[in-house]
């Protein structure tokens, strides 16, 4: 087993254990119930219980808080697409630490205080836009806080402000690249680099964005529960994402057994926050699939690396930056007595955008168009974007004696 926790990391974990127990928050109670007060070595650490997204939902709204409320300066939240959202409280130090990590990400991408950074991810409860901005300000670069959408304005500012760095999801970066091509304005664009996160993207898509925009691309990693984006990034050698092991401890486990896997083998990323105050997490199962990249990076950095994410250990889909579970769609469809139990979800990438098509079955007594409209409306109200709904005759969707393949993701094939 390659996994060994360093002495200073072990002391940081113990500080977190003490903080959690003293706070009597959900995780402190769990540690007390398990009789854990101290972690002496790697073996002890590996006996610590995992935490899951459901635990965090159960702690809604502020059950994760591990400091007195007067120390909390901000909250962020995950999208809560499966019902109860997760609320993450931050202290001033947490916000500052996150900014320092993000600044480091920009520096690893060769971005300096002479750059102008166009920020297209969303602001608000999401950790995205404000994280990119916090890091830019720490770096001393000029933040251009556009937020999502309004492509005409994005391109106008890109030209007029001569922005040099684009931060975006891969979907939006591709859409902007296509628009720039269609409008014939590439010679007026000054972009040099793109910092891309939030969704999995294939080699073909990456090459196309880099080619059409004429930029270097960097993969950034993070999740709301663990600060947000900025806990790791690829460097110019593109041999995986360096992550900041002075702020987080990262393990790779077999998602079935929960046991650590050797370096170089794929498994599920599990993260422990080493210095977080507002909502420390111990052994949080991210469900992201990657591997530790063994050896030293050609860039010479001491920071360890994980590979580009290859998927999820659960069945979650990320569409337009929103987490969607097939189970949610199934629950919505079950509220329509006119529909059969059979359905199919197809995710594709058309015209620079992710689209979700839902195929459902009903009998001939129903107005297909009206039914499709009602289903689309209900999905949008639950998930946040409108799918294309196709209503078909009973029996037209495929049947299988084994598991029916209900979700077909055509984006990365």
C-alpha positions as CSV (number, residue, x, y, z in Angstrom):
1,X,0.0,0.0,0.0
2,X,1.5,3.3,-1.1
3,X,-0.7,5.5,1.2
4,X,1.2,7.0,4.2
5,X,0.1,10.1,6.0
6,X,2.9,12.5,6.9
7,X,3.5,13.5,10.5
8,X,2.4,17.1,10.1
9,X,-0.7,16.0,8.3
10,X,-1.5,13.6,11.1
11,X,-1.2,16.5,13.6
12,X,-3.6,18.6,11.4
13,X,-6.1,15.7,11.3
14,X,-5.9,15.5,15.1
15,X,-6.6,19.2,15.4
16,X,-9.6,18.7,13.2
17,X,-10.8,15.7,15.3
18,X,-10.6,17.8,18.4
19,X,-12.4,20.8,16.8
20,X,-15.2,18.5,15.6
21,X,-15.7,16.8,18.9
22,X,-15.7,20.1,20.7
23,X,-18.3,21.5,18.3
24,X,-20.8,18.7,18.8
25,X,-21.7,19.0,15.1
26,X,-22.8,15.9,13.1
27,X,-19.3,14.6,12.5
28,X,-18.1,15.4,16.1
29,X,-21.0,13.2,17.4
30,X,-20.1,10.4,15.0
31,X,-16.4,10.4,16.1
32,X,-17.5,10.4,19.8
33,X,-19.9,7.4,19.1
34,X,-17.0,5.6,17.5
35,X,-14.8,6.3,20.5
36,X,-12.3,8.2,18.4
37,X,-10.3,11.0,20.1
38,X,-6.9,10.8,18.5
39,X,-5.3,9.4,15.3
40,X,-1.7,8.1,16.0
41,X,-0.8,6.7,12.6
42,X,-1.9,5.8,9.1
43,X,-3.7,2.6,10.3
44,X,-5.7,4.7,12.8
45,X,-6.5,7.2,10.1
46,X,-7.8,4.5,7.9
47,X,-10.2,3.4,10.6
48,X,-11.9,6.8,10.7
49,X,-15.4,6.6,9.3
50,X,-16.1,8.0,5.8
51,X,-18.5,10.9,5.3
52,X,-21.0,11.0,2.4
53,X,-23.0,13.6,0.7
54,X,-26.1,12.3,2.4
55,X,-24.6,13.0,5.8
56,X,-24.1,16.6,4.7
57,X,-27.7,16.8,3.5
58,X,-28.9,15.4,6.9
59,X,-26.9,18.2,8.6
60,X,-29.0,20.9,6.8
61,X,-29.0,23.8,7.4
62,X,-26.0,24.5,9.7
63,X,-25.2,21.2,11.3
64,X,-21.8,21.2,9.6
65,X,-20.7,24.3,11.5
66,X,-17.7,23.6,13.7
67,X,-17.0,27.1,15.1
68,X,-19.2,29.6,16.9
69,X,-21.6,31.3,14.5
70,X,-19.9,34.7,14.9
71,X,-16.9,33.3,13.1
72,X,-18.9,32.4,10.0
73,X,-18.6,35.1,7.3
74,X,-20.3,33.3,4.4
75,X,-22.1,30.2,3.2
76,X,-22.0,28.4,-0.1
77,X,-24.3,25.6,-1.2
78,X,-24.3,22.7,-3.7
79,X,-27.2,22.8,-6.2
80,X,-29.3,20.5,-4.1
81,X,-30.7,18.8,-7.2
82,X,-31.6,15.7,-5.3
83,X,-33.7,17.5,-2.7
84,X,-32.1,19.0,0.4
85,X,-29.1,21.2,-0.5
86,X,-25.7,21.0,1.3
87,X,-24.8,24.2,3.1
88,X,-21.1,24.8,3.7
89,X,-20.2,27.6,6.2
90,X,-16.9,29.4,5.8
91,X,-14.8,31.4,8.3
92,X,-12.7,34.4,7.1
93,X,-9.6,32.1,7.2
94,X,-11.4,29.5,5.0
95,X,-12.2,32.2,2.4
96,X,-8.5,33.4,2.6
97,X,-7.1,29.9,2.4
98,X,-9.3,29.2,-0.6
99,X,-8.1,32.3,-2.3
100,X,-4.5,31.3,-1.7
101,X,-5.1,27.9,-3.2
102,X,-6.8,29.5,-6.2
103,X,-3.9,31.9,-6.6
104,X,-1.6,29.0,-6.7
105,X,-3.7,27.4,-9.4
106,X,-3.4,30.5,-11.6
107,X,0.4,30.6,-11.0
108,X,0.7,26.9,-12.0
109,X,-1.1,27.8,-15.3
110,X,1.5,30.6,-15.8
111,X,-1.1,33.4,-15.2
112,X,0.3,36.6,-13.7
113,X,-1.0,40.0,-12.3
114,X,-0.6,41.3,-15.9
115,X,-3.5,39.0,-17.0
116,X,-7.1,40.0,-17.5
117,X,-9.3,37.1,-16.4
118,X,-12.8,36.7,-17.9
119,X,-15.0,34.8,-15.4
120,X,-18.0,33.1,-16.9
121,X,-19.0,30.5,-14.2
122,X,-22.0,31.4,-12.0
123,X,-22.0,33.6,-8.9
124,X,-24.2,33.4,-5.9
125,X,-24.6,30.3,-3.7
126,X,-22.4,28.4,-6.2
127,X,-18.7,28.3,-5.3
128,X,-17.6,28.8,-8.9
129,X,-17.5,32.5,-10.0
130,X,-16.6,33.9,-6.6
131,X,-13.7,31.4,-6.3
132,X,-12.2,32.3,-9.7
133,X,-12.5,36.0,-8.7
134,X,-11.1,35.6,-5.2
135,X,-8.0,33.9,-6.7
136,X,-7.6,36.6,-9.4
137,X,-7.7,39.3,-6.8
138,X,-5.2,37.5,-4.6
139,X,-2.9,37.2,-7.6
140,X,-3.4,40.9,-8.5
141,X,-4.8,40.1,-11.9
142,X,-7.8,42.0,-13.3
143,X,-11.0,40.1,-12.8
144,X,-13.7,40.6,-15.4
145,X,-16.7,39.1,-13.5
146,X,-19.2,38.4,-16.3
147,X,-21.0,35.4,-14.9
148,X,-22.7,32.9,-17.2
149,X,-24.6,33.4,-20.5
150,X,-25.2,36.6,-22.6
151,X,-22.7,35.5,-25.3
152,X,-22.9,38.8,-27.2
153,X,-21.8,40.7,-24.2
154,X,-19.1,38.1,-23.3
155,X,-17.6,38.5,-26.8
156,X,-17.9,42.3,-26.7
157,X,-16.0,42.4,-23.4
158,X,-13.5,39.8,-24.6
159,X,-12.6,42.1,-27.5
160,X,-12.8,45.5,-25.8
161,X,-11.1,44.4,-22.5
162,X,-8.6,42.3,-24.4
163,X,-9.0,39.5,-21.8
164,X,-6.2,37.0,-21.8
165,X,-7.6,34.2,-19.7
166,X,-11.0,32.5,-20.1
167,X,-12.5,30.6,-17.1
168,X,-15.4,28.5,-18.1
169,X,-17.0,25.0,-18.2
170,X,-15.8,23.1,-21.3
171,X,-19.3,23.4,-22.8
172,X,-19.4,27.1,-22.6
173,X,-15.8,27.4,-23.8
174,X,-16.7,25.4,-26.9
175,X,-19.8,27.5,-27.5
176,X,-17.7,30.7,-27.3
177,X,-15.1,29.2,-29.6
178,X,-17.8,28.3,-32.2
179,X,-19.3,31.8,-32.0
180,X,-15.9,33.4,-32.5
181,X,-15.4,31.3,-35.6
182,X,-18.9,32.0,-37.0
183,X,-18.5,35.8,-36.5
184,X,-15.0,35.9,-37.9
185,X,-13.6,37.8,-34.9
186,X,-10.7,35.5,-33.9
187,X,-8.1,38.2,-34.9
188,X,-9.8,40.5,-32.3
189,X,-9.5,38.0,-29.5
190,X,-6.5,38.2,-27.2
191,X,-7.0,35.0,-25.1
192,X,-3.9,33.0,-24.3
193,X,-5.1,30.5,-21.7
194,X,-8.3,28.8,-20.6
195,X,-8.9,27.4,-17.0
196,X,-11.7,24.9,-17.4
197,X,-13.6,23.0,-14.7
198,X,-17.0,21.6,-13.5
199,X,-17.6,18.8,-16.0
200,X,-15.8,15.9,-17.6
201,X,-14.7,16.5,-21.2
202,X,-13.1,14.3,-23.9
203,X,-9.9,14.7,-25.8
204,X,-11.6,15.6,-29.0
205,X,-13.5,18.5,-27.3
206,X,-10.3,19.7,-25.6
207,X,-8.3,19.7,-28.8
208,X,-11.1,21.6,-30.6
209,X,-11.4,24.3,-28.0
210,X,-7.6,24.8,-27.9
211,X,-7.4,24.9,-31.7
212,X,-10.3,27.2,-32.3
213,X,-9.4,29.7,-29.6
214,X,-5.6,29.3,-30.0
215,X,-5.1,28.9,-26.3
216,X,-3.4,26.6,-23.7
217,X,-6.0,24.7,-21.5
218,X,-5.7,23.9,-17.9
219,X,-8.0,21.5,-15.9
220,X,-9.0,22.8,-12.5
221,X,-10.5,20.6,-9.8
222,X,-12.7,21.2,-6.8
223,X,-16.1,20.7,-5.2
224,X,-18.4,22.8,-3.1
225,X,-18.0,20.6,0.0
226,X,-14.2,21.1,-0.1
227,X,-13.9,24.9,-0.5
228,X,-14.9,24.9,-4.3
229,X,-12.8,24.9,-7.5
230,X,-9.1,25.6,-6.9
231,X,-7.9,22.6,-4.8
232,X,-5.9,21.3,-7.8
233,X,-4.9,22.1,-11.4
234,X,-2.9,20.7,-14.3
235,X,0.4,22.4,-15.2
236,X,1.9,23.1,-18.6
237,X,3.1,19.5,-18.9
238,X,-0.5,18.3,-18.7
239,X,0.4,15.1,-16.8
240,X,-2.4,15.2,-14.3
241,X,-3.7,17.8,-11.8
242,X,-1.4,18.9,-8.9
243,X,-3.4,19.1,-5.7
244,X,-2.5,21.1,-2.6
245,X,-1.6,18.5,0.1
246,X,-0.9,21.3,2.6
247,X,-4.6,22.0,2.6
248,X,-6.2,18.6,1.8
249,X,-5.3,15.0,2.3
250,X,-6.4,12.9,-0.7
251,X,-6.9,9.1,-0.9
252,X,-8.0,6.8,-3.7
253,X,-10.2,3.9,-2.6
254,X,-11.9,1.0,-4.2
255,X,-15.6,2.3,-4.2
256,X,-16.9,-1.2,-3.5
257,X,-14.7,-2.2,-0.6
258,X,-13.6,1.2,0.8
259,X,-10.0,0.0,0.9
260,X,-7.1,2.1,-0.4
261,X,-5.8,1.2,-3.8
262,X,-2.1,1.4,-4.9
263,X,-0.8,4.5,-6.5
264,X,-1.5,4.4,-10.3
265,X,-4.8,2.4,-9.9
266,X,-8.1,4.1,-10.5
267,X,-10.6,4.5,-7.7
268,X,-12.8,7.0,-5.9
269,X,-11.3,10.2,-4.6
270,X,-11.7,10.7,-0.8
271,X,-10.7,14.0,0.7
272,X,-9.9,15.2,4.3
273,X,-9.6,18.9,4.9
274,X,-6.5,19.6,7.0
275,X,-7.0,23.2,8.1
276,X,-10.6,24.1,7.3
277,X,-12.5,25.8,10.2
278,X,-16.1,26.4,9.3
279,X,-17.0,22.9,8.1
280,X,-14.1,20.4,8.4
281,X,-14.6,17.2,6.6
282,X,-12.9,13.9,7.3
283,X,-12.6,11.2,4.7
284,X,-15.3,12.7,2.4
285,X,-16.3,10.4,-0.4
286,X,-16.4,12.6,-3.6
287,X,-17.5,9.8,-5.9
288,X,-15.1,11.2,-8.5
289,X,-13.0,8.6,-10.2
290,X,-9.3,9.2,-10.8
291,X,-5.9,7.8,-9.7
292,X,-2.7,9.1,-8.1
293,X,-0.1,9.7,-10.8
294,X,3.1,8.2,-9.4
295,X,6.5,9.8,-9.7
296,X,7.6,13.5,-10.1
297,X,6.1,15.8,-12.7
298,X,8.4,17.3,-15.3
299,X,7.6,20.7,-13.9
300,X,9.5,19.7,-10.7
301,X,6.7,20.6,-8.3
302,X,6.6,18.7,-5.0
303,X,2.8,18.7,-5.1
304,X,1.4,15.3,-5.8
305,X,-0.9,14.7,-8.8
306,X,-4.2,13.0,-9.7
307,X,-5.2,12.1,-13.2
308,X,-7.9,13.8,-15.1
309,X,-11.3,12.6,-13.8
310,X,-12.7,9.7,-15.8
311,X,-16.2,9.6,-14.3
312,X,-18.3,9.0,-11.1
313,X,-18.7,6.0,-8.9
314,X,-22.4,6.8,-8.7
315,X,-24.6,7.3,-11.7
316,X,-24.7,11.1,-11.6
317,X,-24.7,13.1,-14.8
318,X,-23.4,16.6,-15.1
319,X,-25.4,18.6,-17.6
320,X,-24.9,22.3,-18.1
321,X,-22.9,22.4,-14.9
322,X,-25.9,20.9,-12.9
323,X,-25.8,17.5,-11.2
324,X,-28.6,15.3,-12.4
325,X,-29.4,11.8,-11.2
326,X,-31.4,9.4,-13.4
327,X,-33.3,8.6,-10.2
328,X,-34.7,12.2,-10.1
329,X,-36.1,11.8,-13.6
330,X,-37.6,8.5,-12.7
331,X,-39.3,10.1,-9.6
332,X,-40.7,12.9,-11.7
333,X,-42.1,10.5,-14.4
334,X,-43.7,8.4,-11.7
335,X,-46.0,11.4,-10.9
336,X,-47.7,11.1,-14.3
337,X,-50.2,8.1,-14.2
338,X,-50.6,8.4,-18.0
339,X,-47.0,7.3,-18.6
340,X,-45.6,3.7,-18.5
341,X,-42.7,2.7,-16.4
342,X,-40.3,2.7,-19.3
343,X,-38.2,5.7,-20.2
344,X,-34.9,6.6,-21.8
345,X,-32.6,9.5,-21.3
346,X,-30.2,10.6,-24.0
347,X,-27.6,13.2,-23.3
348,X,-25.9,14.7,-26.4
349,X,-23.8,17.7,-27.2
350,X,-25.3,19.8,-30.0
351,X,-24.2,23.3,-31.2
352,X,-21.9,23.8,-28.2
353,X,-24.5,22.8,-25.6
354,X,-25.4,19.8,-23.6
355,X,-29.0,18.6,-24.3
356,X,-31.1,16.1,-22.5
357,X,-33.8,14.2,-24.4
358,X,-36.3,12.2,-22.4
359,X,-38.3,9.5,-24.2
360,X,-41.5,8.4,-22.4
361,X,-44.3,6.0,-23.4
362,X,-48.1,6.5,-23.1
363,X,-51.2,5.2,-24.7
364,X,-53.1,6.7,-27.7
365,X,-55.7,8.5,-25.5
366,X,-53.2,11.2,-24.5
367,X,-52.3,14.4,-26.5
368,X,-48.6,13.7,-27.1
369,X,-47.5,17.3,-27.5
370,X,-49.4,18.5,-24.4
371,X,-48.0,15.6,-22.4
372,X,-44.4,16.4,-23.5
373,X,-44.9,20.1,-22.4
374,X,-46.1,19.1,-18.9
375,X,-43.2,16.6,-18.4
376,X,-40.6,19.2,-19.6
377,X,-42.1,21.9,-17.3
378,X,-42.0,19.6,-14.2
379,X,-38.4,18.5,-15.0
380,X,-37.3,22.1,-15.3
381,X,-38.9,23.1,-12.0
382,X,-37.1,20.3,-10.2
383,X,-33.7,20.3,-12.0
384,X,-33.3,23.8,-13.4
385,X,-33.2,23.4,-17.1
386,X,-35.6,22.3,-19.8
387,X,-35.2,18.9,-21.5
388,X,-36.5,17.9,-24.9
389,X,-39.3,15.4,-24.2
390,X,-40.5,12.9,-26.8
391,X,-43.7,11.0,-26.1
392,X,-43.9,7.7,-28.0
393,X,-46.5,4.8,-28.3
394,X,-46.5,2.1,-25.6
395,X,-44.0,-0.6,-26.4
396,X,-41.7,1.4,-28.6
397,X,-38.9,1.8,-26.1
398,X,-36.4,-1.0,-25.9
399,X,-37.0,-3.8,-23.4
400,X,-34.3,-6.1,-21.9
401,X,-34.3,-9.2,-19.9
402,X,-31.2,-7.9,-18.1
403,X,-30.8,-4.3,-17.0
404,X,-32.4,-1.9,-19.5
405,X,-29.9,0.8,-20.5
406,X,-32.0,3.9,-19.6
407,X,-29.3,6.5,-19.7
408,X,-27.2,7.0,-22.9
409,X,-24.5,9.7,-22.7
410,X,-23.5,10.4,-26.3
411,X,-21.2,13.3,-25.4
412,X,-18.0,11.4,-24.9
413,X,-18.4,8.6,-27.4
